[in-house]
Amino acid sequence: MSRYSISVRLSNMSKEASFILNTVPLSAPESLKIISENDHIFLFWKSLAVKEKSFNESRGYEIHMHDSVTNTTTCLGNTTEYFFKIDNLKLGHNYTFSVQARCLYNEQLCGAPALLLYDELGTGALPSSSKAAKSSDVAAIVVPVLFLLLVAVGVGFIVLFVRHRRLQHSFTAFANSHYNSRLGSAIFSSGDELGDDDEDAPMISGFSDDVPMVIA
């Protein structure tokens, strides 16, 4: 394969036009995949200009379809985009799609084709790329929900723990404020019993770790 420079000029040499022809074949488009819709499919691929610096986007791409049942290959059309819509597919038929840089000069100097088999139309199933896309969508929904649930449960445990500690501290402080060092017990009196002797007041005796709490 070679690179040619073609020039055309007038006989009087007043004007000249030139054109550079590169006969090096272009590689196949990468990341070719199928996305299935209700009654049609979409082909998607990555731009050749990313890999092939000599590729001009205005050249575009050719899309071909091979039907294994009828053993026929059809050119579906050209596009300068990175996707192509295909409809009117028949149930029970297996198709092979190819995407390549558009051919030049009477179907010559074509780019290498990227091939993709689509054989799940008869079962009504989605192509593997579409299944992967749907699985990713489900995971994108389920994972955040599970994360939020875990956060909510964690916050709930923290709130309960803090409340428990506060109640424990409050009760300890309350008991200490009523502790009678002479009796070695905490005495709790109602408003009516303020004038009574300490011996008749209800009390909680024993705050040792080894002695159970007793309400008298």
C-alpha positions as CSV (number, residue, x, y, z in Angstrom):
1,M,0.0,0.0,0.0
2,S,1.2,3.5,-0.8
3,R,0.5,7.2,-0.6
4,Y,0.0,9.1,-3.9
5,S,-0.1,12.8,-4.7
6,I,-2.2,13.5,-7.8
7,S,-2.1,16.9,-9.4
8,V,-4.1,18.3,-12.3
9,R,-3.2,21.6,-14.0
10,L,-4.3,23.6,-17.0
11,S,-2.1,23.5,-20.1
12,N,-1.0,27.1,-19.7
13,M,0.0,26.3,-16.1
14,S,-2.2,29.0,-14.7
15,K,-4.1,26.8,-12.3
16,E,-3.5,23.6,-10.5
17,A,-5.4,21.2,-8.2
18,S,-3.9,18.5,-6.2
19,F,-5.1,15.5,-4.3
20,I,-3.4,13.1,-1.9
21,L,-4.5,9.5,-2.1
22,N,-3.7,7.2,0.8
23,T,-4.1,3.5,-0.2
24,V,-3.3,2.2,3.3
25,P,-6.4,0.4,4.5
26,L,-8.2,1.9,7.5
27,S,-8.8,-0.3,10.6
28,A,-12.2,-1.5,11.6
29,P,-14.3,0.8,13.9
30,E,-14.0,-0.2,17.6
31,S,-16.7,-0.9,20.3
32,L,-19.4,-1.9,17.8
33,K,-22.5,-2.8,19.8
34,I,-26.3,-3.2,19.4
35,I,-29.0,-1.5,21.5
36,S,-32.5,-3.0,21.0
37,E,-35.7,-0.9,21.1
38,N,-39.3,-1.9,20.7
39,D,-39.4,-2.5,16.9
40,H,-35.9,-1.6,15.8
41,I,-32.3,-1.7,16.8
42,F,-29.4,0.8,16.9
43,L,-25.8,0.1,15.9
44,F,-23.2,2.1,17.9
45,W,-19.5,2.4,17.4
46,K,-16.5,4.6,18.2
47,S,-15.2,7.2,15.7
48,L,-12.3,6.0,13.5
49,A,-10.7,9.4,13.8
50,V,-9.7,8.6,17.4
51,K,-7.5,5.8,16.2
52,E,-6.8,6.7,12.5
53,K,-5.5,10.3,12.3
54,S,-5.7,10.2,8.5
55,F,-9.5,9.5,8.6
56,N,-11.7,12.3,7.6
57,E,-15.1,12.3,9.3
58,S,-16.8,13.6,6.1
59,R,-15.9,10.2,4.5
60,G,-18.4,8.5,6.7
61,Y,-19.2,4.8,7.2
62,E,-20.9,2.0,5.3
63,I,-23.3,-0.4,7.0
64,H,-23.9,-3.8,5.6
65,M,-26.3,-6.6,6.8
66,H,-26.0,-10.3,6.0
67,D,-29.0,-12.5,6.4
68,S,-28.0,-16.1,7.1
69,V,-31.4,-17.5,6.2
70,T,-31.6,-16.0,2.7
71,N,-27.7,-15.9,2.4
72,T,-27.9,-12.4,1.1
73,T,-25.8,-9.3,2.0
74,T,-27.4,-5.8,1.7
75,C,-25.8,-2.4,2.0
76,L,-28.1,-0.5,4.4
77,G,-26.6,2.9,3.7
78,N,-24.0,5.4,4.6
79,T,-23.7,7.8,7.6
80,T,-21.3,10.3,9.0
81,E,-22.6,9.7,12.5
82,Y,-21.5,7.0,15.0
83,F,-24.9,5.2,15.1
84,F,-27.3,3.7,12.6
85,K,-31.0,2.7,13.0
86,I,-32.2,-0.6,11.6
87,D,-35.8,-1.8,11.4
88,N,-37.9,-4.3,9.5
89,L,-36.0,-7.2,10.9
90,K,-37.6,-10.6,10.5
91,L,-38.3,-13.1,13.3
92,G,-36.2,-16.3,13.2
93,H,-33.5,-14.7,11.0
94,N,-29.9,-14.4,12.1
95,Y,-28.1,-11.3,11.0
96,T,-24.5,-10.2,10.8
97,F,-23.9,-6.5,10.7
98,S,-20.7,-4.8,9.5
99,V,-19.5,-1.2,9.8
100,Q,-16.5,0.1,7.9
101,A,-15.1,3.3,6.5
102,R,-16.9,4.2,3.3
103,C,-15.4,2.8,0.2
104,L,-13.9,5.2,-2.4
105,Y,-13.5,5.0,-6.1
106,N,-16.1,2.5,-7.3
107,E,-16.2,0.3,-4.2
108,Q,-12.4,0.3,-3.8
109,L,-10.2,1.4,-0.9
110,C,-12.7,0.3,1.7
111,G,-11.9,0.2,5.4
112,A,-11.7,-3.0,7.3
113,P,-15.2,-4.1,8.6
114,A,-16.2,-4.5,12.2
115,L,-18.6,-7.5,12.5
116,L,-21.3,-8.2,15.0
117,L,-23.7,-11.1,15.1
118,Y,-27.4,-10.6,16.1
119,D,-29.1,-14.0,16.5
120,E,-31.6,-13.5,19.3
121,L,-34.5,-11.9,17.4
122,G,-36.4,-15.2,17.1
123,T,-36.6,-15.7,20.8
124,G,-37.6,-12.2,21.5
125,A,-34.5,-11.8,23.7
126,L,-32.3,-8.7,23.8
127,P,-28.8,-8.8,22.5
128,S,-26.1,-9.3,25.0
129,S,-25.0,-5.7,24.9
130,S,-28.5,-4.6,25.7
131,K,-28.8,-7.1,28.5
132,A,-25.6,-5.7,30.0
133,A,-26.9,-2.2,29.7
134,K,-30.1,-3.2,31.4
135,S,-28.2,-5.0,34.2
136,S,-26.1,-1.9,34.7
137,D,-29.3,0.2,34.9
138,V,-30.7,-2.1,37.6
139,A,-27.4,-2.1,39.5
140,A,-27.3,1.7,39.3
141,I,-30.8,1.8,41.1
142,V,-30.4,-1.1,43.6
143,V,-26.9,-0.2,44.9
144,P,-27.8,3.4,46.0
145,V,-31.1,2.1,47.6
146,L,-29.2,-0.5,49.6
147,F,-26.6,2.1,50.6
148,L,-29.3,4.4,51.8
149,L,-31.0,1.6,53.8
150,L,-27.7,0.7,55.5
151,V,-27.1,4.4,56.3
152,A,-30.6,4.7,57.8
153,V,-30.1,1.5,59.9
154,G,-26.7,2.8,61.1
155,V,-28.2,6.2,62.0
156,G,-31.0,4.5,63.9
157,F,-28.6,2.4,66.0
158,I,-26.5,5.5,66.8
159,V,-29.6,7.4,67.9
160,L,-30.8,4.5,70.1
161,F,-27.3,4.2,71.6
162,V,-27.1,7.9,72.3
163,R,-30.5,8.0,73.9
164,H,-29.7,4.9,76.0
165,R,-26.4,6.5,77.2
166,R,-28.2,9.8,78.0
167,L,-30.9,8.0,80.0
168,Q,-28.2,6.0,81.9
169,H,-26.3,9.2,82.7
170,S,-29.5,11.0,83.7
171,F,-30.5,8.3,86.1
172,T,-27.0,8.0,87.6
173,A,-26.9,11.8,88.2
174,F,-30.4,11.7,89.7
175,A,-29.5,8.8,92.0
176,N,-26.3,10.5,93.0
177,S,-28.1,13.7,93.9
178,H,-30.3,11.7,96.3
179,Y,-27.6,9.6,97.8
180,N,-27.4,9.5,101.6
181,S,-23.9,8.9,102.7
182,R,-25.0,8.1,106.2
183,L,-27.4,5.4,105.1
184,G,-25.3,4.3,102.1
185,S,-28.5,4.4,100.0
186,A,-30.3,6.8,97.6
187,I,-33.5,8.2,99.1
188,F,-36.4,9.3,97.0
189,S,-39.2,11.3,98.7
190,S,-42.5,12.6,97.3
191,G,-43.7,16.1,98.0
192,D,-46.0,14.9,100.8
193,E,-43.1,13.1,102.6
194,L,-40.7,16.0,102.8
195,G,-41.5,16.5,106.5
196,D,-41.1,12.8,107.4
197,D,-38.1,11.2,108.9
198,D,-35.5,9.8,106.5
199,E,-36.1,6.4,107.9
200,D,-39.7,6.3,106.6
201,A,-38.8,7.6,103.1
202,P,-38.6,5.1,100.2
203,M,-35.0,4.4,99.3
204,I,-32.9,2.5,96.9
205,S,-30.1,0.8,98.7
206,G,-26.9,-0.6,97.2
207,F,-25.1,0.7,94.2
208,S,-22.3,-1.7,94.3
209,D,-21.6,-3.7,91.2
210,D,-21.8,-6.9,93.3
211,V,-25.0,-6.0,95.1
212,P,-28.4,-5.8,93.3
213,M,-30.4,-2.6,93.5
214,V,-33.3,-2.9,96.0
215,I,-36.2,-0.4,96.2
216,A,-37.6,-0.1,99.8
